[in-house]
Amino acid sequence: MLSMQSSGAFAKHLFQQFPILTVSCMRLFLGAVLIGLVFKIWKVKLREVKWSTILSFAVALAGLNLMFYASIARLPLGIAVSFEFIGPLGVALLNARQKTDFVWVGLAILGLMLLFPFDQAAQPLDPLGIALALGAGACWALYIVTGQKRSGISSNHTVCLGMFIALLMLLPLSLYIGIPASAFELGNLFYFAIFATLASALPFCLDLFALRQISALSFGTLMSLEPAFAAFSGFIFLGETLLWNQWLALGMIITASIGCTFTTQKQKHAVVQTS
């Protein structure tokens, strides 16, 4: 989450100069190259790869990249993120089994509702923007579900292959629209490389590692910390004022995340003792 939030300044610089598809493709390409070099992708034995899992993961990455950035071009950022979070919270709800699970997920949903920018929502919202944000949320849900499946290779290699295939999915449309030559200038390549590291390579690798250690319920609930973290970062680093409802929302989301994680670990411990 820290990595994704830190990428905001680079994203703002790039989106002012380049089309959404160009930024998405460069992000995927450079992120895949970086992961491939660091984790030696050439050592992967292709016959051991479960390609159905890799392909599903690639579809999730391609859709998430394209639809989220397209949605924030039509909607205020806070609105788009709120609609997008229906995806991971939906996964959390579908994986809830105990009464306490529903309590924690419900608390996270209430917290996110308190963070929702209702003043911006009072204005007419672009229906296509809403559809794109919901589509991004569906891709995020697929990302969580697929990320927990075994791919036959390490999580880092899974991310690398998934990003490369996602790039191949988006590249034809990007080439049709046109990639500006300035995207390959040294200064812009530096911005793209930092953006790819902070917004793709690092968070995706850490996400997949986490998804193979914790339940989809815990992961989906913990994702609600992201907008809370953004609001708190604005308070600490930018001097932004948080209203009482935002402080209450932060408390709810943090409590839900800690409670869900604690309950899940307790259930795992009980299962181990029983077996």
C-alpha positions as CSV (number, residue, x, y, z in Angstrom):
1,M,0.0,0.0,0.0
2,L,2.9,2.3,0.8
3,S,4.4,1.5,-2.6
4,M,1.2,2.2,-4.5
5,Q,0.6,5.5,-2.7
6,S,4.2,6.6,-3.3
7,S,3.7,6.1,-7.0
8,G,1.0,8.8,-7.2
9,A,3.4,11.7,-8.0
10,F,4.9,9.7,-10.9
11,A,1.5,8.7,-12.2
12,K,0.4,12.3,-12.2
13,H,3.4,13.4,-14.2
14,L,3.0,10.6,-16.8
15,F,-0.8,10.9,-17.3
16,Q,-0.4,14.6,-18.1
17,Q,1.8,13.7,-21.1
18,F,0.8,10.2,-22.4
19,P,-2.4,8.3,-23.2
20,I,-3.7,5.8,-20.6
21,L,-2.8,2.8,-22.8
22,T,0.8,4.0,-23.2
23,V,1.3,4.4,-19.5
24,S,-0.4,1.0,-18.8
25,C,1.8,-0.8,-21.4
26,M,5.0,0.8,-20.3
27,R,4.1,0.0,-16.7
28,L,3.6,-3.7,-17.5
29,F,6.6,-4.0,-19.8
30,L,9.1,-2.4,-17.5
31,G,7.6,-4.1,-14.4
32,A,7.9,-7.5,-16.1
33,V,11.5,-6.8,-17.3
34,L,12.5,-5.8,-13.8
35,I,11.0,-8.8,-12.1
36,G,12.3,-11.1,-14.8
37,L,15.9,-9.9,-14.3
38,V,15.8,-9.9,-10.5
39,F,14.2,-13.4,-10.2
40,K,15.8,-15.0,-13.4
41,I,12.7,-15.7,-15.4
42,W,14.8,-17.7,-17.9
43,K,15.1,-20.5,-15.3
44,V,11.4,-21.2,-15.4
45,K,10.5,-24.6,-16.9
46,L,7.6,-23.8,-19.2
47,R,6.2,-27.4,-19.1
48,E,5.6,-27.0,-15.3
49,V,3.5,-23.8,-15.7
50,K,-0.3,-24.0,-15.2
51,W,-1.2,-21.7,-18.1
52,S,-4.9,-21.4,-17.2
53,T,-3.9,-19.8,-13.9
54,I,-1.4,-17.5,-15.6
55,L,-3.9,-16.5,-18.3
56,S,-6.6,-15.7,-15.7
57,F,-4.1,-13.6,-13.7
58,A,-3.0,-11.8,-16.9
59,V,-6.7,-11.0,-17.8
60,A,-7.1,-9.6,-14.3
61,L,-4.0,-7.4,-14.6
62,A,-4.8,-6.1,-18.1
63,G,-8.4,-5.3,-17.1
64,L,-7.4,-3.7,-13.8
65,N,-4.7,-1.5,-15.5
66,L,-6.9,-0.3,-18.3
67,M,-10.3,0.1,-16.7
68,F,-9.2,1.8,-13.4
69,Y,-7.1,4.4,-15.2
70,A,-9.9,4.9,-17.8
71,S,-12.5,5.3,-14.9
72,I,-10.4,8.1,-13.1
73,A,-10.4,10.0,-16.4
74,R,-14.2,10.2,-16.2
75,L,-14.8,10.2,-12.4
76,P,-13.3,11.9,-9.3
77,L,-10.6,9.6,-7.9
78,G,-12.4,9.0,-4.6
79,I,-15.6,8.0,-6.4
80,A,-13.7,5.6,-8.7
81,V,-11.8,4.0,-5.9
82,S,-15.0,3.5,-3.9
83,F,-16.7,1.7,-6.7
84,E,-13.6,-0.4,-7.4
85,F,-13.5,-1.6,-3.8
86,I,-16.8,-3.4,-4.3
87,G,-14.6,-6.1,-5.9
88,P,-12.2,-7.1,-3.0
89,L,-14.9,-6.6,-0.4
90,G,-17.3,-8.8,-2.4
91,V,-14.6,-11.5,-2.3
92,A,-14.3,-11.1,1.4
93,L,-18.1,-11.4,1.9
94,L,-18.3,-14.5,-0.3
95,N,-15.5,-16.1,1.8
96,A,-17.0,-15.2,5.1
97,R,-18.2,-18.2,7.1
98,Q,-18.3,-17.3,10.8
99,K,-20.5,-14.6,12.3
100,T,-17.4,-12.6,13.3
101,D,-16.3,-12.7,9.7
102,F,-19.4,-10.7,8.7
103,V,-18.9,-8.3,11.5
104,W,-15.3,-7.4,10.4
105,V,-16.3,-7.1,6.7
106,G,-19.4,-5.1,7.6
107,L,-17.2,-2.8,9.8
108,A,-14.8,-2.2,6.8
109,I,-17.7,-1.5,4.5
110,L,-19.2,1.1,6.9
111,G,-15.7,2.7,7.3
112,L,-15.4,3.0,3.5
113,M,-18.9,4.5,3.3
114,L,-17.8,7.2,5.7
115,L,-14.8,7.9,3.5
116,F,-17.0,8.2,0.4
117,P,-16.9,11.7,-1.0
118,F,-20.7,12.4,-1.1
119,D,-20.1,16.0,-1.9
120,Q,-18.6,15.0,-5.3
121,A,-21.3,12.3,-5.8
122,A,-23.9,15.0,-5.7
123,Q,-22.8,16.0,-9.2
124,P,-23.9,14.0,-12.2
125,L,-21.6,11.0,-12.6
126,D,-20.5,9.6,-15.9
127,P,-22.3,6.2,-16.4
128,L,-19.4,4.8,-18.5
129,G,-17.0,5.9,-15.7
130,I,-19.0,4.0,-13.1
131,A,-19.1,0.9,-15.4
132,L,-15.3,1.1,-15.8
133,A,-14.7,1.4,-12.1
134,L,-17.0,-1.6,-11.4
135,G,-15.2,-3.5,-14.1
136,A,-11.9,-2.7,-12.4
137,G,-13.4,-4.0,-9.2
138,A,-14.4,-7.2,-10.9
139,C,-10.8,-7.6,-12.2
140,W,-9.5,-7.0,-8.7
141,A,-11.7,-9.7,-7.4
142,L,-10.4,-12.1,-10.2
143,Y,-6.8,-11.0,-9.2
144,I,-7.4,-12.1,-5.6
145,V,-9.1,-15.4,-6.5
146,T,-6.5,-16.3,-9.2
147,G,-3.6,-15.1,-7.0
148,Q,-4.4,-17.9,-4.5
149,K,-4.3,-20.6,-7.1
150,R,-1.1,-22.6,-7.7
151,S,0.5,-21.8,-11.0
152,G,3.3,-24.5,-10.9
153,I,6.0,-21.8,-10.5
154,S,7.0,-19.2,-7.8
155,S,4.8,-16.2,-7.1
156,N,7.4,-13.8,-8.5
157,H,7.6,-15.8,-11.8
158,T,3.8,-15.9,-11.9
159,V,3.7,-12.1,-11.7
160,C,6.3,-11.7,-14.4
161,L,4.6,-14.0,-16.9
162,G,1.2,-12.5,-16.0
163,M,2.4,-9.0,-16.6
164,F,4.0,-10.0,-19.9
165,I,0.8,-11.6,-21.2
166,A,-1.3,-8.7,-20.0
167,L,1.1,-6.4,-22.0
168,L,0.4,-8.5,-25.1
169,M,-3.3,-8.1,-24.6
170,L,-3.1,-4.3,-24.4
171,L,-0.3,-3.7,-26.9
172,P,-2.3,-4.0,-30.2
173,L,-4.9,-1.4,-29.1
174,S,-2.1,0.8,-27.8
175,L,-0.2,0.6,-31.1
176,Y,-3.4,1.3,-33.0
177,I,-4.0,4.5,-30.9
178,G,-0.3,5.4,-31.1
179,I,2.6,5.4,-28.6
180,P,4.3,8.9,-28.6
181,A,8.0,8.7,-29.4
182,S,8.7,10.9,-26.4
183,A,7.8,7.9,-24.2
184,F,11.2,6.5,-25.0
185,E,13.2,9.6,-24.1
186,L,15.6,9.0,-21.2
187,G,13.9,11.3,-18.7
188,N,10.5,9.8,-19.3
189,L,11.8,6.3,-19.2
190,F,13.2,7.1,-15.8
191,Y,9.7,8.1,-14.6
192,F,8.2,5.0,-16.2
193,A,10.7,2.8,-14.5
194,I,10.1,4.2,-11.1
195,F,6.3,4.1,-11.7
196,A,6.5,0.5,-12.8
197,T,8.5,-0.5,-9.8
198,L,6.3,1.3,-7.2
199,A,2.9,0.6,-8.9
200,S,3.5,-2.9,-10.4
201,A,6.6,-4.9,-9.7
202,L,6.8,-4.4,-5.9
203,P,3.1,-4.4,-5.0
204,F,2.1,-7.3,-7.3
205,C,4.9,-9.5,-6.0
206,L,4.1,-8.7,-2.4
207,D,0.3,-9.2,-3.0
208,L,0.9,-12.7,-4.5
209,F,3.2,-13.7,-1.7
210,A,0.5,-12.5,0.8
211,L,-2.3,-14.3,-1.1
212,R,-0.5,-17.6,-0.7
213,Q,-0.2,-17.1,3.1
214,I,-3.6,-15.7,4.1
215,S,-7.2,-16.2,3.2
216,A,-9.1,-14.3,0.5
217,L,-11.3,-13.0,3.4
218,S,-8.4,-11.5,5.2
219,F,-6.8,-10.1,2.0
220,G,-10.1,-8.5,0.8
221,T,-10.7,-6.9,4.2
222,L,-7.1,-5.7,4.6
223,M,-7.4,-4.0,1.2
224,S,-9.8,-1.5,2.8
225,L,-6.7,-0.1,4.6
226,E,-5.6,1.4,1.3
227,P,-8.0,4.4,1.1
228,A,-7.6,4.8,4.9
229,F,-3.8,4.9,4.5
230,A,-4.2,7.5,1.7
231,A,-6.3,9.7,4.0
232,F,-3.9,9.3,6.9
233,S,-0.9,10.1,4.7
234,G,-2.6,13.3,3.6
235,F,-3.1,14.2,7.2
236,I,0.6,13.4,8.2
237,F,2.5,14.6,5.2
238,L,0.3,17.2,3.4
239,G,-1.3,18.8,6.5
240,E,-4.8,17.9,5.2
241,T,-7.6,18.2,7.8
242,L,-9.6,15.0,8.6
243,L,-13.2,15.5,9.7
244,W,-14.7,13.5,12.6
245,N,-16.4,11.0,10.3
246,Q,-13.0,10.3,8.6
247,W,-11.3,9.7,11.9
248,L,-14.2,7.3,12.8
249,A,-13.8,5.6,9.4
250,L,-10.1,5.1,10.0
251,G,-10.8,3.5,13.4
252,M,-13.4,1.2,11.9
253,I,-11.2,0.0,9.0
254,I,-8.2,-0.5,11.2
255,T,-10.3,-2.4,13.8
256,A,-11.8,-4.5,11.0
257,S,-8.4,-5.4,9.5
258,I,-6.9,-6.3,12.9
259,G,-10.0,-8.2,14.0
260,C,-10.3,-10.2,10.7
261,T,-6.6,-11.1,10.7
262,F,-6.8,-12.2,14.4
263,T,-10.0,-14.2,13.9
264,T,-8.6,-16.0,10.8
265,Q,-5.4,-16.9,12.6
266,K,-7.4,-18.1,15.6
267,Q,-9.5,-20.3,13.3
268,K,-6.3,-21.7,11.7
269,H,-4.8,-22.5,15.1
270,A,-8.0,-24.3,16.1
271,V,-8.0,-26.4,12.9
272,V,-4.3,-27.4,13.5
273,Q,-5.1,-28.4,17.1
274,T,-8.1,-30.5,16.0
275,S,-6.1,-32.3,13.3
